[in-house]
Amino acid sequence: MALTPNEKIAGRKFRDDAQAALTASFESAPPTYPAPNFLAHIRHECPGRNDISTALELKEKYQLSPAYYVTDGTAIEVLDDAIQDPGGELIPAGRFAFIYKEGKCKNKGCGHTARSKAGRFVDAHDRPPVEGRVARSSA
């Protein structure tokens, strides 16, 4: 399904904001390892297992978009229900999603983490979150 011009504007704003937050998380809470977005497991030498190579499971993080009002080519995020309607088109919350991978070693005494540096922007109507499995190929 094709996006309307206003949905594209809101989608770009959401994608840019979500990627900026993911990039900032590398400074505020840096992971032990950067992880490719397409992997389900990353191997590391686990100090909790005497430095034996161990798989660290990466889970999909599926972040839904907030609602946006799009007016004159500008997307304004709806922060709460009290915002006054500035006019324009309302793009509902959850219209888009931003996906990245993140995981933490579950062995006692380790605590190593991994996170992907870049996420993927998807149409939430076409690509629901993955349930149960850790990995999924593209789309």
C-alpha positions, 0 to 999 in steps of 0.5 A, a space after each residue: 500500500 502506498 503512503 500518502 505525502 503526509 504519511 511520508 513526511 511523518 514517517 521521515 520525521 519518526 525514522 530520523 528521531 528513532 535513529 537519533 535516539 538509537 545512536 544516542 543510546 551508544 553514548 548513554 548506555 554503550 553496548 559491549 558489542 555492536 551487532 548487525 541488524 540481521 543476526 539472531 545470535 552473536 558469539 562472545 567470549 563469556 567471562 561467566 563461562 571462563 571465556 568460552 565462546 557463547 552465543 548472545 541472543 539478539 531480540 527484535 526491538 519493535 518501536 511504534 511511532 507516535 501520532 503526528 499532525 502534518 501541516 504545511 510539510 511539517 510533522 508535529 509529534 502529538 505528545 499527549 491528548 491535551 495538544 490543540 489540533 494545529 490543523 492538517 492531517 492526523 497520522 495515527 500512533 502506530 502507523 510506522 515502526 522502527 526495528 533494531 536488535 538488542 540482547 544481553 548475555 544471560 550467564 551469571 557473571 557476564 552482563 555483556 550486551 549487543 545492539 545494532 547501530 542502525 534500525 529499519 523503518 517499516 510500515 507497521 501495517 505491512 510488517 507486524 512485530 515478530 513473536 516467538 522467534 529471535 530472528 527474521 530475514 528482511 521484510 
